[in-house]
Amino acid sequence: MTFQPNPPFAIMPGTRIVMKPGEPDPDPAPYLFISAEHKQKNAEKPYDPKRSCWVPCPDDKFLEGIIEETSGNKMKVRLIKSGATKEYKTADVTQVNPPKFDMCEDMSGLTYLNDASVLHNLTVRYVEKLIYVRIENSALCA
């Protein structure tokens, strides 16, 4: 007896490619590698290595900002998305990777490997329809 899913075929989310018998496999490169246009767009993104940061946000998980002022264990950060200035604990503020790492194929090479940077990279790759596949004989431990 063989397993029969109910309905008889499994419906999976995502793009479904239907190929005719004998038709060659489609080229996966557009879904794996960043294009020259994307690289150029990333290079033009404003970035300040000393002031660019990620801050926690209940709705969006993390928002990108610019550090305006530091005093003790508090930082005033101007949020890029809204332009508002808010105060955060220094421990909650993490660094942003240079724009050349946006949509990178191998996240182990990120300058700052933090939750916000990994989530940002996966999000921008998803939006641009670039899948992320990286399998190595290593593990990330927190």
C-alpha positions, 0 to 999 in steps of 0.5 A: 500500500502506498501513501496517497495525500488528500487531495491526491496531489500535495499543494505547496506554496511558491512557484510551480514550474510545469515542464513538458517531457523532454524539455530542459530544466530552467536556469536557476541562476536568476534565483540564486545569484545577485545581478549587477544591477542589484550590486550597483543599487546596493553600492549607492545606499547611504551607510555610515560605519560608525553610526548606522545601526539596528534597533528593536521594533515590536512590529517589524522586529528591527529597524535601521537607524542612525545614532545621533547621540550617546550618553552612558548606557542610552543612545538616541537613534533617528529611525530611517523609515519614519525619521523619528528620534527615539532613545534605546539602551546601548545593549539593544542597538546592533551594528549594520553591515556595509551595503555590499553585503545586502543580499549576500549569498553566504551569510557566514561572511557578514561583518556583523553576524547578528539577528537583525543582519541575518533577518534583513539579508533573508528578507531582501533576498526573499523580496527580490525572489532570490532563494537562500541555500547554504549548507556547510559542515558547520553550526552556528551556536549562540 
